[in-house]
Amino acid sequence: MKTCLDCIPCIFKQMLRAGRIVGLDDDKIKCLLDETADLIPALKMTSTPPEVGRIIYGRLRQLTGNDDPYREIKTQSTRQALKLYPYLKETVASSPDPLLSAIRVAIAGNVIDFGVYDKIDLESSLERVLEQPFAVCDYETFVARLKRAERVIYIGDNAGETVFDRVLIEEIDKPTTYVVREQPVINDAVYDDAVHAGLDKVADIISSGTTAPGTVLDTCSDHFLEMLGEAEFIIAKGQGNYEALSAAPYPIFFMLMAKCPVIAEHMGVKQDDIVLKTIN
Amino acid sequence: MKTCLDCIPCIFKQMLRAGRIVGLDDDKIKCLLDETADLIPALKMTSTPPEVGRIIYGRLRQLTGNDDPYREIKTQSTRQALKLYPYLKETVASSPDPLLSAIRVAIAGNVIDFGVYDKIDLESSLERVLEQPFAVCDYETFVARLKRAERVIYIGDNAGETVFDRVLIEEIDKPTTYVVREQPVINDAVYDDAVHAGLDKVADIISSGTTAPGTVLDTCSDHFLEMLGEAEFIIAKGQGNYEALSAAPYPIFFMLMAKCPVIAEHMGVKQDDIVLKTIN
């Protein structure tokens, strides 16, 4: 998915939000917006949004002098999600279709996105998503392909959402590789965040190699690219992974909440719709 | 009112909207956004938003090669408003307090703002504002001061809204000077737009001298500044005039719909509230 003109105001909105979330003062935020402005003329509209995100959130790290400015937010999100874990497990166990219920749970966790929101009401979002109809639901294909697959590659998104992913991985109950970002970017999960969510108990955790807030293939490790090339069954969570992988030649199931209007339009759904969609 | 950090993403959003409204192709809109980005590092956060607007909408005129790219939109807005004119007059005449009703009508016209909206539903907005409670309503002071005033200075805002202003001017029924912008900027009313609305029949029409989308005093003519200095009773319509004049030493009544969250916060009201507020 390419960056579009509507992404440009949104880039500034994200940098303003990011500056405030990580506690920069107004002068430093103005510097951050000035530096963002410097990047606009060179911005290639053929890049995917996470490629752009990789650059601008890299500048945020430089300006804060902090390699992981969302660390505290990520820890809090994971802690909050872990408190919900027994309830999530109970919800899935008592559902007439536990696998579909676990997919809903995993999508509900996708609300923990500090690239999009300032504040997150996790519990009310969870209630909504557990009831909300899917706008796209390739569930039959999901079930059929999952049956044949020996291993699941599960590309994660945000810290805290990781706990919701764990519920789905446990429900799927197959050998799973859980994929995280190489370096902290926004509140995306890195290795430690996945471990805090207990994912090391249910999956192998590897890094894709990217420092972008999405699986930008050009920036991924050879090891991960080989794994993708051989994969039978891939789950990719969230908007950043969809933006980066929507044209990739792999058997991917995207699971997300379409929080951004541009992504919603690209998927042919409405903003805030929930989606389980396969390509290839 | 000063430009704040939240104005920066909004400037890009406005330029994107403006480029689309005036029919630029995507490459030209990207140029417009690039040029807007060039201005950001030099942007003084002590400027008022209309001072910034004067510069960026000036660039839009250059890029379109059109001195009045909103001309057709303004003509349509005025035509649509003139169709509503008999209904507006009837609404005011049949009200228990015709003057207050005419103020509501004038504020309802403030929805015709192509700096904020892509599309405008004039009739439903009118119905809403005619019923909506005021968030601030300095009506008693308005009535008392109006009684003593010999002349009203009425600083207009957008084309089409001019027709709604005419209804209030007719209800006030005092000698009135209606003030327009010197040059076209967004869909703000200039001399011809005021005449199309029939304001020449009920007021003297003068230009403030500014080319900004708001009454930026530094850019106004000496003649207009003298008039302001001597005025007993001033009405200033819309957000741009509030942003430019909120700290001015004149007896102004602001009438507007608080469409922008930053202005709403500055006025101590909620977004979309309606306001009749005096200063000094």
Contacts between the chains, C-beta under 8 A, distances in Angstrom:
chain1	res1	chain2	res2	distance
A	5	B	16	5.7
A	5	B	26	6.2
A	5	B	29	5.7
A	5	B	30	6.6
A	5	B	33	7.0
A	6	B	16	6.8
A	8	B	12	5.5
A	8	B	16	6.9
A	8	B	33	5.2
A	9	B	9	5.1
A	9	B	10	7.5
A	9	B	12	3.9
A	9	B	13	4.0
A	9	B	16	6.0
A	10	B	9	7.5
A	12	B	8	5.5
A	12	B	9	3.9
A	12	B	12	5.6
A	13	B	9	4.0
A	16	B	5	5.7
A	16	B	6	6.8
A	16	B	8	6.8
A	16	B	9	6.0
A	26	B	5	6.2
A	26	B	45	7.9
A	29	B	5	5.6
A	30	B	5	6.6
A	30	B	45	6.8
A	33	B	5	7.0
A	33	B	8	5.2
A	33	B	40	6.3
A	34	B	40	5.8
A	34	B	41	4.3
A	37	B	37	4.1
A	37	B	38	7.4
A	37	B	40	3.7
A	37	B	41	6.3
A	38	B	37	7.4
A	38	B	41	7.4
A	40	B	33	6.3
A	40	B	34	5.8
A	40	B	37	3.7
A	41	B	34	4.3
A	41	B	37	6.2
A	41	B	38	7.4
A	45	B	26	7.9
A	45	B	30	6.8
